[in-house]
Amino acid sequence: MAENRVKTLSLKSEVQANRILEIRIPEDVPLGPAEVVVVIFHEKPGVVRKPLTAGDLLRSPLFGLWKDREDIEDNIEFARRLRMEAEHRHHG
């Protein structure tokens, strides 16, 4: 039985005036289906935001973002794996 593996990437880009967002996927990403989540930061340059509180996070639209994902059986293990991948990610 083939095991499903999830690879998480954090890529940054700019939304252009023509409303087209271009992203370049690294060569080591396998071909096939992908799910893309776009997070838009609407901040003015130079503005410093206060740190988020636990209540802020609970009210965030990102809270529960993956609740309907059927490919995540153990959410604690999934989050642990994402943290480990982020800590060992090579930027280059």
C-alpha positions in Angstrom: 0.0 0.0 0.0 1.5 3.4 -1.0 1.9 5.9 1.8 0.7 9.4 1.3 3.3 12.0 2.2 2.7 15.7 2.7 5.5 18.2 1.9 4.9 21.7 3.2 6.5 24.7 1.6 6.6 28.3 2.6 7.0 30.5 -0.5 6.7 34.2 -0.8 5.6 36.3 -3.7 4.0 39.6 -4.6 0.5 40.2 -6.0 1.1 42.3 -9.1 -1.1 45.0 -10.5 -2.5 42.6 -13.1 -3.7 40.4 -10.1 -1.5 37.5 -11.2 0.5 35.7 -8.6 3.5 33.8 -9.8 5.3 31.2 -7.7 8.2 29.0 -8.6 8.2 25.6 -7.2 11.5 24.1 -6.1 12.9 21.2 -8.3 12.8 18.7 -5.4 9.0 18.9 -5.2 7.4 15.8 -6.7 5.0 16.2 -9.6 1.3 15.6 -9.0 -1.6 17.0 -7.1 -1.0 20.1 -4.9 -3.1 22.2 -2.6 -2.2 25.9 -2.5 -3.2 28.1 0.4 -2.6 31.8 -0.1 -2.3 34.1 2.9 -2.5 37.8 2.1 -0.8 40.2 4.5 -2.5 43.6 4.3 0.0 45.7 6.2 1.6 49.0 5.5 5.4 48.9 5.2 7.2 49.9 8.5 4.2 49.1 10.7 5.0 47.0 13.7 2.3 44.6 14.8 1.7 43.6 18.4 2.2 39.9 19.2 -0.9 37.8 18.9 -2.5 36.4 22.0 -4.1 33.0 22.3 -7.5 34.7 22.0 -6.4 36.4 18.8 -5.3 33.0 17.4 -8.7 31.4 18.3 -10.5 34.2 16.5 -8.2 34.0 13.5 -9.6 32.8 10.1 -6.6 30.4 10.1 -7.8 28.6 13.2 -9.4 25.3 12.0 -8.2 25.8 8.5 -7.5 22.1 8.1 -10.5 20.7 10.0 -12.1 19.2 6.9 -8.9 17.5 5.6 -9.4 13.8 5.3 -5.8 13.0 4.7 -4.8 14.0 8.3 -5.6 11.2 10.6 -3.5 12.3 13.7 -3.5 16.1 13.9 -1.0 16.2 16.7 1.5 14.0 14.8 0.9 16.0 11.6 1.7 19.3 13.5 4.8 17.7 15.0 6.0 16.6 11.6 5.3 20.1 10.1 7.4 21.7 12.9 10.2 19.3 12.4 10.3 19.9 8.7 10.2 23.6 9.2 13.1 23.4 11.7 15.2 21.4 9.2 14.2 23.2 6.1 17.1 24.4 4.0 16.8 27.9 2.6 18.7 28.5 -0.6 
